[in-house]
Amino acid sequence: MNKRIWFTEGLSSQKDVISCVKHLAHAYPGALTVFASHRYPRNEILSAADHACLEPQSADARFPFIESMVREHGISVIHSGKNSLWYESQRERISALGVRLTTGATGARWFEMADDKVSFARFMEQNGLPVVPSLIIESAQALRQALADAPFGDLPVCIKPVRGIYGMGFWRFDSAASPMSALYNPDKRRIHPDLYLHAMAQEPAPEPMVFMPYLPGPEYSVDILAEDGEPVAAVARRKEGSHQYLENSGAAYELALACARCLHADGLVNVQTRNDQNGNPLLLEINLRPSGGIGYTRFSGVNLPGLFALRQADIIDRQEAANMARAAFKPAVVRSFSDVQPYDETLHNLVVPS
């Protein structure tokens, strides 16, 4: 029986997720039809699906749109992306349409927990999992005092927003940095603390920040397929310089799985860790959505988005998915680079719900 799975507007990896699903679906002819949508004409993303549609701009129009798509196109599975908290808040209404909904978690509270890095750290500590030590900073005066107190000893320090994605707002403090270095080379994410303090003091109501040590690493990004808090398959990416080493074991890998269990992860999620000065991994954060690099994991032989789709469509059971991932895995080293592709101004797979 053909199942129709719909990937709504996602973040940076939506095209990779769709492509991975399509790749594995070839082994199951006629079993899966892939729909994709976005609020904007992102043809390079939408063209990767079997069928595509444009979402309404307004959140108020979202549910009627979903209702029309389900009724007219027989959608049986929905994977939320960018607006997962909204989808989670509407789970009962969407499920009543006969749809299997995956948002990344099993309740709104887990999104709130994951989004607030301070609350996340405290919750992980309560569950006995090691996290990067941190302080909440709400003013330039508090930051000045924290820098003077040196609560993390002689370790270098950094700061980032309590809430945020893509590493936005992250800066390493470097007393040797010139005043202009953050403007000349912002990608290095280094700034003189005096310059940061001066800028923060100009804000009438600074955004809450997390002050923490900058650990030596390496950093791990662990992509996980989980179901109701239980990991089914996972691939860890150890980041060293411009290379990423794909692994499926080790302390960071196991810590990430434990984190996913604690937050009742459900779907494709990502956990990030970083090793401390003693080589022990500490939790940084969890993202209850596919990571930007989830497509890299396919080079290990494990197609996490594809396994997710097969599970959601009940084509394979949970144990089969775990066994497939275990048997397919092989270590690999990958490196990302910029690419470009032609942009087709006309979508030939577009559907328009009434």
Secondary structure, DSSP 8 states (H G I E B T S, - for coil): --EEEEE-S-STTHHHHHHHHHHHHTTSTTSEEEEEEESS--HHHHTTSSEEEE--SSGGGHHHHHHHHHHHH---EEE--TTHHHHHHTHHHHHTTT-EEE-BSSSHHHHHHHH-HHHHHHHHHHTT--B---EEE-SHHHHHHHHHH-TTTTS-EEEEESS-STTTT-EEE-TTS-TTHHHH-GGG-EE-HHHHHHHHHT-SS---EEEEE-----EEEEEEEEETTEEEEEEEEEEETTEEEEES-SHHHHHHHHHHHHTT-BEEEEEEEEE-TTS-EEEEEEESS--TTGGGGGGGT--HHHHHHHHHTTSS-HHHHHHHHHHH---EEE----------SS-TTB----
